Amino acid sequence: MTPKTISRSRGTRILADLVLGILPILVGIQLLGWITIFPDALLHGHADFRQLYAAGYMVRTGYAGKLYDIRAQQQFQDVLVGNDERALP
């Protein structure tokens, strides 16, 4: 083996060890996020796309001019998707 081959092999090994060391940390952060956010979204109904449904309906039915009016958004979201205390812009 030449010194160049040894150095390349060592560099590849360090990179693989680094990736395998960081991967569990990143997976753990992702799982923590799901554990903390998913129950609230599931139980309280905050995991929907109500703003997208309402915006698509508004554009399709000729209300595109009111797309950025928060009160109009609230009305359309409440009628189409369901009542909520806030409008998702």
N, C-alpha and C positions, 0 to 999 in steps of 0.2 A: 504494500500500500504506500502510496505517495503521501506526503504531508498535505497536499491539496485535497485528496480523497478523505483523509481523516478529518480535516477541518470541515468539509462539506457534510460529512456524516454526523459530526458533533453538532453542527448548526441545525441540521434537520431534526435531530433528537431533541434539542432544546426547544425548538418551535413546537414539536408535537407535545412535549411535556407542558409547555405553556398553555397550549390550547386545551389539553385535557385537564389542566388545573383550573382554568377559568370557566370552562363549560359548566361544572356543577354549581358554581356561584351564580352564573347567569340564569340557569334553570331554576335555582332556588328563588331568585328575585322575581322571576316570572310567576312561579307558583304562589309566592306571597301576594303578589298583585291580584291574582285570580281569587285567592282565598278571601281577601279583604273587600274586593269590589264586586265580585259575582253575586254573593247573597243579597246585597243591597239592591243591585240592579234587577235581580230576579224577583225578589219579594215585593219591591215597591214599583216595579214597572218602568224603571229608568233605562232599560236596555232596548229601546225601540228606535225607530227611525221616523218618528212622527213629523219632524221638520221636513224630511225629504218627501214623505207622502203628501203632506199639505202643499209643499212648493210645486211638486209635479202636478197636482190637481189644479192649483191656481193657474199655472201656465197653460195647462190643457183647456181650461174652461174660460180663458180670456182675462184673468185677473193678474197677469204678469206685472202690470204697473204697480200693484200693491204688494209685490213680493217682499219689499224691504220695510213695509209698514208692520210694526210689531203687534199692533192691535188686530190687524187683519190676519196676521199669522196665528195669533192666539185663537181667534174665532174659528178659523179653518181647522186648526189642530184639534180644538175641542169638539167640533162637529164631526170631523172625519175619523179621528183616532180615539178620542175620549177626553174627559175633563182632566186637567192638571192645573196646579196652581201657577205654573209658569209656562211661557212659550219658549221653545227652543229655536233660537234664530238661525 
